Every structure is written in structure tokens, then in C-alpha cells.
Amino acid sequence: MTEARTEPLPDPAWRGNSRDQLLLLRAPASSELARDTVRDFLRAAVNEAPERMEPLLTREAFVDTGAGRQPARSFWLTRMAQLDYTELKGQLLFRDTDLQTFRAEDVARLPAGRRISLELADNELAVRVPIRVSWAGRTRLFGDELLFRLQPAGARFEIAEIAEDFRLP
């Protein structure tokens, strides 16, 4: 009887080389989990619940408004202090069928007119959210669309970047 050799398994990777003797690949996380994170974030915004936003953001999460980058937490706290997002409760902010999800390889294949402004790592996802109701009366509360860059965090996703053409009044 021969003795079975046990070698430690390699660490899981997002990509591999076919020349490796043994390769353990990570399964891509479900894009539905990324969309759930975005839905939860926007629900927290409309309910002005920063404590519900907090666990959805990476430690270094930032917002890019076109005028510059800012830390997401402080930007949204300021935004909720200056604007009344609860006016959008009960409004159809976006439709689930309008949400678009992209992986890095998808972004590279988008036609020029549909490109997104985010750069994605192999394990990241982007979610595009066209906003249907961005105004409450004469006050603009959201840009026309939001782009989220999400990173896997165990069995869920966290928001690393939000791109939105929006300026605080």
C-alpha cells in the first residue's frame, strides 16, 4: 500500500496559469449581492440613516462628483444634514430592471457612448443606477445616475467608490 501524499492547497486566486500543477480558483461573487448592497445604500440615503450606510462602505470609500474626490462617509453626512432626502420616501427612485451590473471584462467591451468612468479590478463589480426622481420640488437631491464600484468582502460586497455628477447647494 502506498502512502498518500498530502500537500497544502494553494491559496484561492481570481486567475491562474494552466502550467501550475494545482490551481484553486475563487468563484465570482453573485452580481445580485452587489445590487442588494446598492439598493440598501440608496434606501439608507432616502431614510437618512447613516448608521445603515456605514457597514456598506469600505474603510477608504470615496465619492467622485466630477469636481473632486471626497471621503464617502463625511460627504454623505454633510449631504443629509443639508438636504431632506426623506422627501423622496414613497417615490420610485429607480427600477430594479434599470440596474446595470458590469465586471471588468464587460467594461472593456462597452461602446464609447455607454462607457463608465470607473476602473475595475478583476474581482470588482460596477452597478449603474439611472435615477428616476432626482429632485424634490426645486431641490436637486441626486444626479441623473450613480455609478458604484463594489469590492467583495467575504460573502457580500462593500462600496469602494461612488461616481455621481452632483454638487451640494
Stockholm file with secondary structure:
# STOCKHOLM 1.0

chainA/1-169         MTEARTEPLPDPAWRGNSRDQLLLLRAPASSELARDTVRDFLRAAVNEAPERMEPLLTREAFVDTGAGRQPARSFWLTRMAQLDYTELKGQLLFRDTDLQTFRAEDVARLPAGRRISLELADNELAVRVPIRVSWAGRTRLFGDELLFRLQPAGARFEIAEIAEDFRLP
#=GR chainA/1-169 SS CCCCCCCCCCCCBSSCCTTSSSCCBCCCCCHHHHHHHHHHHHHHHHTTCHHHHGGGEEEEEEEECSSCEEEHHHHHHHHHHHSCGGGGTTSCCCCGGGCEEEEHHHHHHSCGGGCCSCCCCTTCEEEEEECSCCEETTEECSCSEEEEEEEEETTEEEEEEEEECCCCC
#=GC SS_cons         CCCCCCCCCCCCBSSCCTTSSSCCBCCCCCHHHHHHHHHHHHHHHHTTCHHHHGGGEEEEEEEECSSCEEEHHHHHHHHHHHSCGGGGTTSCCCCGGGCEEEEHHHHHHSCGGGCCSCCCCTTCEEEEEECSCCEETTEECSCSEEEEEEEEETTEEEEEEEEECCCCC
//
